[in-house]
Amino acid sequence: MSIKKKFLKSKPVCKVTFKLDKKVVPQAEKVYLVGDFNNWDKQAVPMKSLKSGGFTTTLDLESGREYQFRYLVNGESWIDEPEADKYAETPFEDVKNSVVVV
């Protein structure tokens, strides 16, 4: 799992690439990136399947902000990002959202 950031000089945008390795989601058929950048829509950002068995997607996010997110695997399991910049409390017991700061 990883997050890579590329800040653009021409506009206040950061290209953020989210990647999940196959070992983290070995049984995954579909993975979605869900967060406040898409109003927590469970199907708005499907991740692309890689030949290696992992998944990836890249988003253009406005710089100077923090975004909460999680990964949704096969429409039923939620996964956290261990390399997140930080974590945010949620109203759900024992659940924290991953946060990326751009």
C-alpha positions in Angstrom: 0.0 0.0 0.0 1.3 3.4 -0.8 0.4 7.0 -1.5 2.5 9.1 -3.9 2.1 12.9 -4.3 3.1 15.1 -7.2 2.4 18.8 -6.7 1.8 20.8 -9.9 3.5 24.1 -10.4 1.0 25.4 -12.8 -2.1 25.2 -10.5 -3.0 24.5 -6.9 -3.5 20.8 -7.5 -1.7 17.6 -6.3 -1.8 14.4 -8.3 -2.2 11.7 -5.6 -1.7 8.1 -6.6 -3.2 5.4 -4.3 -1.9 1.9 -4.6 -2.8 -1.4 -3.0 -0.6 -4.5 -3.3 -2.0 -7.9 -4.0 -0.8 -9.3 -0.7 -3.1 -6.8 1.1 -6.2 -7.6 -1.1 -5.5 -11.2 -2.4 -9.2 -12.0 -3.0 -10.2 -8.6 -4.4 -12.1 -8.5 -7.6 -13.0 -4.8 -7.3 -11.7 -2.0 -5.1 -13.0 1.5 -4.8 -11.4 4.6 -3.3 -14.1 6.2 -1.1 -13.7 9.5 0.7 -14.8 13.1 1.4 -13.4 14.1 -2.1 -16.3 12.1 -3.7 -18.9 12.5 -0.9 -18.3 9.0 0.3 -19.8 7.5 -2.9 -19.0 3.8 -2.8 -18.7 3.5 -6.6 -17.4 6.9 -7.7 -13.7 6.0 -7.9 -13.0 2.5 -9.0 -9.4 1.5 -8.8 -7.7 0.0 -11.8 -6.6 -3.6 -11.5 -2.9 -4.2 -12.1 -1.2 -7.2 -13.8 0.5 -7.8 -10.4 -2.9 -8.3 -8.8 -2.9 -5.0 -7.0 -5.0 -1.9 -7.6 -4.3 1.8 -8.3 -5.9 5.1 -9.1 -4.7 8.7 -9.3 -6.8 11.7 -8.3 -6.2 15.5 -8.7 -6.8 16.9 -5.3 -6.8 20.6 -4.3 -3.6 21.6 -2.5 -3.7 22.9 1.0 -6.3 20.6 2.2 -6.8 17.3 4.1 -8.9 14.5 2.7 -10.3 11.5 4.7 -10.7 8.2 2.8 -10.8 4.4 3.0 -10.7 1.5 0.5 -13.8 -0.6 -0.1 -13.0 -4.1 -1.3 -15.6 -6.2 -3.2 -18.3 -3.9 -1.9 -18.1 -5.3 1.7 -14.7 -4.9 3.4 -13.1 -1.6 4.4 -9.3 -1.3 4.5 -7.2 1.5 6.0 -4.1 3.0 4.5 -1.1 2.2 6.8 1.0 4.9 5.1 -1.7 7.6 5.6 -0.4 11.0 6.7 -2.7 10.7 9.8 -6.0 9.2 11.0 -9.3 10.8 11.9 -11.9 9.7 14.4 -15.3 8.6 13.0 -18.7 8.1 14.7 -18.2 4.4 14.4 -16.7 2.5 17.3 -13.1 1.3 16.6 -13.1 2.8 13.1 -10.7 5.6 11.9 -10.5 7.1 8.5 -7.1 7.4 6.7 -6.1 11.0 5.9 -4.0 12.4 3.1 -2.6 15.9 3.5 -1.9 17.8 0.2 
